[in-house]
Amino acid sequence: MNIDWTTLLKSQQTNFINRLHDGIENLLTYEKAGIYGEMKTIAGKELDEIRTFCWQMVAKFRALNNFPQTIFVNHMKGKIGEKIVEKCLGDLVSRVRYDVIVETGDGKIDLTSDTNHNIGIQVKTRYASVNEVEWWISNEELEINQAIVCVLINKESKPDERFDEFKLEYTPIMAGFLPTNIIINMIGNNTLETESKNGESFVKIPINKLFHGSGLQNYLVSLTNDARTFVNLGDNYAKNNNFEQAIENYTKAINLDTDCAEAYRKRGIAYWRLKEKQKSIDNLVEATQKYLAQDNVTSAQEVLELLKNIQIGDNYSSASSNFIWKCIQTFDNSAPILTLAGSKDSQIFVGGSTDGIIKVWNQQTGELIHTISAHTNKINSVVISSDNEMIVSGSADRTMKVWNLKTGELIRKLPHPPNIVYGVSVSPDCKIIANGSSNDKVYLWNLQSDEELNRFSEHKGHVYSVAFSSDGKTLASCSSDRTIIIRRINSDEYFQTTAGEYWIRNIVISPDGLFLASSSDDGKIEIWDIDNNQLKSRCPLKETVGISQTNGTNRNSASPAIAISPDGKFLAGCGQEKNIHLWNLSTGELVHTLSEHLGKVTSITFIGSDSRTIATASDDNKIKIWHLT
C-alpha cells in the first residue's frame, strides 16, 4: 500500500465521518456482494441464521459463563459485523470454520483470504455512538491477522441504551479498516493509545484513525502479491516451531521475489531446524549471494558465519549465530535495575531497581503498565507467580511484599524478621513463598495467610538465592558459606554441596528438574546434576574477573546473573563485561553471545513460554529485549 493510496483513503474517511454525522441516509448502501457500500440492512433469513448460530454458542459455552444473554449478544454483534464485511469482500474471503475452533470462543481470526488461508482478517464490531466509538484490539489479534476491519452498529438514542437483540433488522456500518503492520507502527510512534486490561495489552482505535473501507479489497489483493507478507507469515510459523509451514511461506515469498535474500536465509534456518542439512546449506549460500549482489556485506558475513558453524557440527545450537538473536527494544529507567522477572505465558516483565521502585512493562508494545513505590531501599529480588496474578518483592529495607500484578496494588506485607531479604521464589502452585535472608536462614510462608510454615538454618552465611523446582517438591538455596543446599520440601532430607572457594549468589533449576545452575563471585557459572549431586559442566566466560581474597569474595562485583530458558535448552548468563552468553544446558557449549549494553549486565530473564525472548538489565539504566528470529 503506497503513500498516495493511504492519503486518499484517509481523505475518503474524513468525508465518510462527516456524512455519518449528518445522518446514515447519506451513506452508500450495498447493492451487490463484492461491490463496496458503507452500510447494509440485515434482516429476514440472514438474521435468522445469525440468531441460530448465537443459540448454538449459548449451548456450547453456558457451562463456562452463567450469563447466556451476554454470550448471545456478544456473538450476535460479532456475526452482524462479519456479515457486512463478507458482503463487501465477496469471493475474496472465506469464513473460518467454528466447528474446529477450540473451547475458548470463536478464535482471534474471523475471515481469511480465499486464495491464501494464512492471511487473516479480524472483524471488530461495536455498538456505540459515532462520537464515543473505539475499537479495542489485542496484541494477539495484531500478531495473527493482516487486517483489522471495524464495524459500527450505531447507537442513535440514549447513550446508556443497551443493544436490543430482538429487533427485526439491523443496519451495520462499515467504519473502516487498518493493516496490522500500520497499527503496530502507530503504536511505536505513540499515535495510538494502549491500555492494559486483565494483564493483557490492547490498543484503542478511534474512527478517525481508520482507512476508508473502500480500500480493503485492493489491500487484500496486494497481500497475495507481496513477498514481505509471506516472509512475515513464515516468521509466525517459525516462532511456533512449525517449520514445515514456515518453509511453505518463505517459498511463496521467493516465488514472488527471487531476489528476497531474507526469505532464502530464513528458509535455510528452517530447513536446518528440520535437520535437512544440505537444503539448509543451499539456501544459505543463495542468501549470501543475494546479499552480496545488494551490497549488504554485513548480512552476507552473518550468513557465512552461520554456514561455517553448520558445516562444523550437526547440532542446531552449534549453527546458531549472533545475528539470529536481535535486540528489538530498549527501555530507559531512572535507576539501575538489579532484578528482572518475566511472565511465562504473556509479554509482561517486571523490574526492581536500586531506588526501591518496581516497574511493570509490556515488552511487545513498550507500554509501562505500573510504577510502584515498593520499598525504601534497593530491591534484591522480584518474581511473578505462575498464575500471573502476583509479584513478590524482597528488599534491603528488610521487608517482603506481595503485589497485584494487574492493578499494581499492595496485597500484603509478610511478617519477615528484621533482616535483609535476598532471593525470593514462589512455588508453582502459588501457595508458598520461599526467601533467603541475611540472618543465614531460608523461610517458607503461606502465600494466602502470611503464616510462617518453616525455616531452615543449615547455611552458615547470607542466603542469596532460592529456587523451587517446576513440580514444587524441591527447593534449592545458596549462600556466602560457599554451599548449595537441595532439599525435598515434604521431608527432612537435604543434600549440601560445597561449590568452591567463593560466595554463591545465584541459582536456578531447569524446568525438567534435572539440572541446577549456579554462579559465584569468581565469575564461574556451573551446571549441577541434581539427582547425582555432582558437577556436570562449567560454562567459561570470556572475561577475567578480579578476585579479592578477603573472605573469598570480590567486593567490587557480583556473581554472574543467570537464567534457564522455559524449554530447558539454554542457560543464559553474564559476567563483569557487557555481554550476555547463552550455553547449551545439556552440553555446556557456548552457542550465542549478545552485545549491545554499555554497562555491566545485572539481571537476565526469559519472557513467555517459547524461549525466544530475553530481557536483560544493565547498570547503564537500560533494559534490552532480545528476540530469536
N, C-alpha and C positions, 0 to 999 in steps of 0.2 A: 504494500500500500504506500504510494508516494505522497509527498507533501501536498501537491495540488489536490489530490483526491481527498485527503483528510481536511484540508482547508474548506473545500466545497461541502463536505459532509457537516462540518461544524456550522457553516453558514446556513445550510438547509435545516439543521437542528434548531438554530435560533429562530428561524421563520416558523418552524413547526411549533415551538413552545409559545410563540406569540399567538398563533392561530388557536392553539389549545386553550389559552387563557380567554380568548374571545368566545369560545364555545365549541363543543365537539362537532357541531354541524359544519364547521369549517375544515374538518379533516377529510383526507382521502379514504374512501371505503373500498373493501375488497370486492372485486367482481369475479375474479377467476384465480384458481390456485397458481402460484408462481408469478403472478402479476402483483407488484407491490401496492399495498394500501396501508393506511395508518391505523385503521380500526376495522373491526369485524363484529357483526352480531352473531352470537352463538345461542341457538335455541333448538327446539324440536328434537330430532333424532340425535344430533351431535351432543346436545346437553344430556339426553337420557344415557348415552354411552359413558359420559363423564361421571354421572351420578352412580351408575352401576359399578364403575371402577372404584369410586370412593367407598362404596359399601364393602367391596372386597377388601380394601385396605383397612377398614374398621375391623372386619372379622380377623384379618391377619395380625394386626398389631394391638388389639384390645387388651391382650394379656400383659403387654408392656406399658400401656397407657390407660388410666382409668377414666379418661375424658374422650369418649367416642366422637363427640361433636367437634372437638379440636382436631382429631385425626381427619374427620370428614372434610371440614372446612379447609384445612391446610392442603390436602390433596386436591380438593376441588379448585382452589385458586391456582395451584400449580398446573393442573391439566388444562384449565381455560387459557393460561398463558402459553402452554405448549401448542395448543390448537391454532392460535393466531400465527405463531412462528412457522408451524408446518404449512399453513396456507401460504405464507409469504415465500417460503423456500421451495415448495412443491417437491419435485423429484430429486432435488439436491440433497435431501436428508432422509435418514431412516430413524425410526423410533427405537430407543433402547428397550430390550425385552425385560419387562419387570419380573417375569416368572423365574429368571435366573439371577436376580439381584439377591444378595444375602439379607438376612433378617435384621437389617438396620435402616430400612426405609427404601426409597426408590433410587438411591445412589446419588452421586455427585455429577453425573453426566445425563442429560435428558435426551439429546439427539446426537447423531453422528453423521458425518458426510457420507453420502451414498456411495461415493467412489473410493473412500478410504475411511474405514470404521475407526481408525486411530485418531481421527480429527473430531474432538468432542465439542459440543455446544451445550452450555448450561443456560437454562431459561429461569429468570428470577421474576416472580410476579408479586406486586404489592397492591394492596387495597388502601388507597390514601388519596388525599387531595393533591393537586398539582404543586401547590406551594410547599407542602411538607414532605413530599415523597423522597425517599432514599432507598437504594438497594444495597444490602449487606452481602459481601462476597467473602468467603473463607479462603485461607491460603491453599487448602487442598483443592478447592474449585479452580483457583488460578493455575495450579500446577498441572492439572489433568485435562483442562479444556483449552481450546484455542480461541474461543469467543464466548463472551457473556452477553446474552440478549435480555433486555429489561422490558417488562410488560407492566402497564398500569391499568388497574380497574379503578376508575375514577370515583372518588367519594364526593358526591356533589352536595349533600345536605349537611347534617350536623357533624362537626369534627369528631365527636366521640361515637358516632353511629357504627355498629359492628357490621361485618359482612353478612348479608342475607343469603343463605344457601338455598332458599326456596323460591327465588324469582323465576319467572318464565323465560327470561332471556338476559344475557349479559353482553356488554359491548367493551371488550378489552381493547386497549390502545397499545400499539407498538411504540414504546417510548424511545427506543434506540438500542445501540449495541456498542461494545468496545472489544477490540482484540486483547487477549490476556497479556500479551507482551507489552502492550502500551499501558495497561493498568499497572503492571509491575514497574515500568519506567516512571509513571506518575507518582507511585509510592516513593520511589527513590528520590524524586525531585521535590517531595513534600507538597505536591499539588492535590493529593487526595488524603483524606483523613483516615486514620486507622484507630481501632478500638478493640480492647480485649474483653472477651465475654466467655465466662466459664473456662478460662485458661487457654482459649483459642483466639487468635488474632483475626479481625475482619477489617476489610476496607469498605468505607461508605461512599457510594457513588450517587451524586445528585443528578437530576435530569439534564442540567446544562453542561455536564461533562461528557455526555454520551455523543456518539456519532449518529447522524440520521439513519434510520433503519433501511433506507433505500440502497445503502452501500453494502449491506450484509451479503447479498448474493455474490457480488463481484469479489468481495474479500474471501469468501469460502472457496470460490473457483481458483483464486490466486494461490491459495494454500496448497492445492493439489499440484501446482506447478513450481513450487518454491523449495529448493533443496534445503534451505535453513529449517523449514518446518519439519522435514523428515529427520534431520540431524537432532533437533530438539526432542522429537518423539523417540528416537533411538536412545537418547540420553535418559529419558524417563524409564525406559525398559531396562537399560543397563543399571540404573540406580537400584532397581528392584531385583537385580541378578537374573533377569530374563534375557539372556544374551542372544538366544535364537531370534526373538522378536527385534532386539536391538540391531542385529545384523541385517534383518529384512528391511528396516527403515533406513539404515546407513546406505544400503544398496540402492534404495529408491532415490536417495539424495544424489548418489554418484550417477545414476541413470539420467537425472535431470541436469547435473552439472559435473561433467567428467574432470573438471579441474578442482573439485572440492577436496583439498588436501585433508581438512579436518575429518571428513567422512571416512577417508581411507585410514587415517590414523586410528580413529575410534573403532572402525570395523576390525582393524588389526588387533587392537587390545581385546575386543570381544571374542575374536577367534582364539586368542591366547587363553582367555578365561575358560574357553571350552576345550582347551588342550589340543587345538588344531594348530600345531606349531608352524608348519610350512605355509598355511594360508595366512597366519599372522605375520610371518616374515615378508611374504609377498606384498601384503597390504601396506606394511610399514615402509618397505622400500619404495613403493609407489608414492606414499605420502611424502617421503623425503624428497623425491624428485619434483613433486608438485610444489613443495615449499621453496625449493631452490629456484624453480622457474619463476616464482613470485617474489624472489629476493628476500624471502623470510628466513634468513640464516639461523636465527635463534631457534625457531621451531624445528628446523631441519636438524640442528645439533641435538636437540632434545630427543627427537625420534631416533637418531643414530645411537644415542646413549642407551635408549630402550632396546634397540636391536642388538647392541653389544651384550647387554645383560641376558636377553633371550637366548642368544647363541651360546652363552656361557653355561646356563643352567636350565633345568626343566621345571623349575619351581616358579609359580607366578610371582611370589613375593620377590624372587631374585630379579624378575623382569620389571618390577615396579620402579619407576624413576621419579625424581623430584617433580617433574612437570605434571605428573598425574594429580598430585596434591596442589591445590591452588588456594591462595589466600583470597577469599571472596568478600571479606568485610572487616573493617576496623572500627572499634568503639573507643572513644576517649573517656577517661574517668578523671575525677579531680584529685584522686589519691591512688597510691599503688594498691592493686588487688592482690591479696595474699591467698585467697582460696576461691575456687570455682566449683560449681556443681551443675551438671546437665541432666535434664529430664530424659528418661529412657524412651518415652513414646510421644514426644512432642518437640517443638522447636524452642522451648523455653530453657534458659540457663540463668544461673544466679551467681553473683559475685559478692564477696565480703572483703572490705578494704581496711587499711590502717586507721582510717578516721571513724571506724565503727559503723559505717553505712553499709546496708545491704541493698543491692540493685537487682531488679529482675528484668531481663530483656527477652524479646523475641528475635532470634538470630536471623530468621528469614526475612522479616520486614524491617528490622533495625529498630523497632519500637522499644522505648524504655517504658515498661509496664508499671513498675513500682520503684520508688526510692524510700527506703525505710531507715529511719534513725534508730538503729537497733541497739547499739552498745556505746559505752563511754570510753572504750579503749579498742585496740585493734581486734579484728575478728580473725581467729585462728582456723575456724572450720565452718563450712556450711554444707548441708546435704539436703536433697529433695527426697521426700518419701516416695516409694514406688507407686503409690496411688495418685501421685501428682496433686495432693491436697495440701501438703505441709512443707515448710522449710524449718530445719533445726539449725541453730547457730550457737557456737561456743566462742568465748572471748577472753582476752586478757583482763577484762574488767571483773572476772571471776563469776560470770553468770552464763547460764544456758537457757535459751528461749525457743519457743515453738511459734511459728507464724503461719497464717493462712496464705497459701501461695496465690490464690485467685484474688484476694482482696488486699493483701499486704498487712492485715491487722494482726495484732498480738493475740495468740490463743492462750498461752500460759508461760509463766516463768518457773522453771524447775527449781526445787529447793536444794540446789547443789551446795556443798560446803564452800567456805570462802577461799577457794583455791583456783588458780588459773585453769580454764578449760581449754584443752588442746583438741585432739581429734574427736569427731562425733560420727556415729553411724546409726542408721535406722534399720531394724530388721525387715526382711522382705514382706512380712505380713502386717507391717506398720503398727505393731503392738509394743515394741521395745526400743528404747534408745540406749545405746552404749556410748560412754565417753571416757577419754583418758584425762588425767589431771596432774597438776604439779605436785600433788601430795603422794605421788607414786602409785595411785590406785586406779582401777577400772571400775566404773559404776554401771549398773543396769537399772533402767527406770521404766515404769509402766507409762506408756505414752498418753493413755487416756485419763489416768487418775493421779499422776505425779508421784505415785508411790515408788520408793526405792526398793527394787526387787533383790538386788545383790550387790556386793562389792568384792573385788579380788585384790589381794595385797602381795602377790608373788614378786612383782617388779621391785627393784631397789633404786629406782630413779624415775624422773618425769616420764609419764606415758604420753607419747606424742601422737600416736595414731592408733585407731581401732578399725576393724573391718569385719562385717558379717559375711558369711558365705551366702550364695544365692538361695540355698534351702533353709537358711536361718538356724541351722544346727551347730554351726562352728563360728567362733569368734576369735579373731587374731588381734594381738596388740604388740607394740614395740616401744622401746624405752631408751633413755640415756644410759641405762645399765648395760647397753650393748646386746640385749637379748630380744628374741621374738618368742612370744608365748601363743600357742594354738590350743584352744580348749573347746570341749564339747559342752554346749550350753546346759543341757539337762543332766549333767553328771559332774563329778569332781575330777574327771580325767582331763589332764592337760600335758602338753609337751613344751619344753623350753629349749631353745636353741641359742647358742652364742654365735652371733653373726659376724664378729670381727672385733677390731680394737676401737671402733668409733661409734658415736651415738647414732642410733637408728631413728629416723624421724618420719618415714612414710612407709606404709604397707598397703597392698591391695590384693584381693583374692580373685582369681579367674572365675568366669561365670559357671564353668563346669566343676568348680571346687577342687581341681587337681593341683593347681599351682598358686603360689603366693610370690609376689614381687615385693622387694624391699629396697630402700635407698638409705645411705648413711652419709655421715659428714666427710668421709674421704672421697666422696663423689662416685662411689660404686653403686651400681644397680645390679641386684642379684635375683635370680629366679629359683624358688624352692619347690621341691616335690613334697606336697603336704602329707600324702599317705606314708611316704618313707622317711619323712622328716630329714631330707637331705638336700644339699645344694645341687641344683641341676645345671645351672649355667650362670655366667656373668656377662653383662652387657657393657662392653667397653665404650667409654665416652672419649671423644677426640681430644677434649681439652684436659689440661692438668690442673688439679685443684691443690692450692697451697694448704698445708696442714699445720695447725698449731698443735704441739704435743701436749698442751695443758689439758688434762682430763680427756685426752683423746678426741677433742672436737675442734673444728675450725670455727673460731668465734666470729669470723667475718663473713661466714656464708652458711647456707642451709643445705640440707640434703637435696638431691635432685627431685623435682616434682615428678610423679609417675601416675599413669592411668592405664587400665586394660580395656580394650575395645569390647563392646557388648557381644560380639561373635567369638571372643576369646582368641582371636588370631594375632592381634597386635599388642605390644607393650609400648606405650609412649613415655618418653622421659626426657629430661634436660639436665644439664649441669650448670656450671658457672658461666658458660658462654651464652650467646643469644640464640642458639639453635635449638630445635626440637628434633629428637630422633625417634624413629619407630623401628622396633625389632620384631622379628617373627617370634612369638611367645614360645612355641614348641622347640625351636632350634637355637634361639638366641642370636640369630643372624640379623645384622643391620640392613634394613630394606628401604628406609626413607630418611632424608634429612631436610627439615623445613627451616628456611632462613629469611626472616623479614623483620623480626623485633630489633629495636635499637638498644634495649636494656636486657638485664638478666631475666629469664623466664621464671616466674614464681609459682605458677599453677597450670594444670592441664586437666581437661575433662572431655569426654565424648558426649555428644548431644544426639538424641534419638537412638533408635534401636538398630540401624543398618550399618553402624561402624564406619560411616563415610563422612562424618562431620566432627571436627575437633575445635574446641575453644582453648586458647592459651592466653595467659595474662603475664605482663612484664612489669618490672619496676620503672619503666618509662611511662606508666599510667595508661598503657594501651592494652586492649583486648583484641585479639585477632581470631577470625573464624576461618578455618581451613576446610576445604571440601574435596573429596576424592572423585574425580571425573574421568 
